[in-house]
Amino acid sequence: MTFVPGPILQWGLHVDMWLQQFAWLAPVMKALSFLGTEDFFVALVPLVYWCISVDVGIDLAFVLFSVNGVNGLFKLAFHAPRPYWISPNVKGLATETSYGLPSGHAAIASSCWPLMARRLHRTWAVWTAAALVLLISLSRLFLGVHFLTDVFGGWVVGVGMLVLYETAGHRLVAGFRHATLRTQMIWSAVVPAVLLLLTWGVQTAIAHVTDPVYPLWMIMSRLPDNPRDWSGFVSTAGILGGCLAGLAFQQRHARFSVGGAVGTRILRFLLGIVGVLLIWRGLAILLPQGTGVVAQIGRFVRYALTGVWTVFIAPVVFLRTGLALPPQGGDSACRPKNDTSGSSRS
């Protein structure tokens, strides 16, 4: 069965083609698109957490990974194509392996940048966040990887998840930080398990649906991988679990201040990010690759360890090397209830 786009998608194709006539914008659009990628946020989240604000870093991490997981579930549920998959008139200036609707870049941009703007409480931050949301979303249309409807869908997911986090999720995270270690470890296992269970449910629901034959899949030099691959969900589940487990131990044994001279903060970030890269990329070389069960277990462990390093082990290293000091007040994880270890609550 060959896919025939309806009127709305046909209109979306024309939007992308119109944008792509401004070919000189390609480097700018690729740079803007990078601001919504995993590689960028692997650096941004630790930077905020280690060097700017522990609390904002925690909020950013959980909003980012929650949005990523929920958006991925919607992608599976809608299993919609991308523009460059179905039309030779739209150039695929980036290669994506997942389904198109909703746009993950638009979802992440419309949740994470406004979150940081809200925490800064500055007018310029609000306008900067709004500009980034629009420009990152526009870049996805220019690159031919999304329809305008995909972007709108991403905004709905991103803004919706941000509102949910600010009204309820933030309190849940605060409750987690005050819970006993046993409760925290249970939640560190339950949250990833729920995401993987939901993934299994959606995968099962669409198992009887066969994707149409998208014409460009047959002639492109870089064929998309299986858009129903579990790898992205396993990664998100792993890092969510790792961040939760890391937070449980960090607030007991590695509470630190983000203060210090600019040079100290730079050294702190460089040392920490080397550890992230060694785990995130280095273990990828050593562990099995592919979509098999063993490879997915290895992927889960790799991302979980990345989360534990970022939230807990790196702060331990900072404290022991003198690159960070214990908190003097304000910017640290709250001391959990029923816990006598660690420094006094600030």
Buried (B, 14 or more C-beta within 10 A) or exposed (E): EEBEBEEEBEEBBBBBBEBBEEEEBBEEBBEBBBBBBBEEBBEBBBBBBBBBBBBBBBBBBBBBBBBBBBBBBBBBBBBBBBBBBBBEEBBBBBBBBBBBBBBBBBBBBBBBBBBBBBBBEEEEBBEBBBEBBBBBBBBBBBBBBBBBBBBBBBBBBBBBBBEBBBEEBBEEBEEBBBBEBEBBBEBBEEBBEEBBEBBEEBBEEBEEEEBBEBBBBEEBEEEBEEBBBBBBBBBBBBBBBBBBBBBBBBBBBBBBBBBBEEEBBEBBBEBBBEBBEEBBEEBEEEBEEEBEEEBBBBBBBBBBBBBBBBBBBBBBBBBEEEBBBBBEEEBBBEBBEEEEEBEEEB
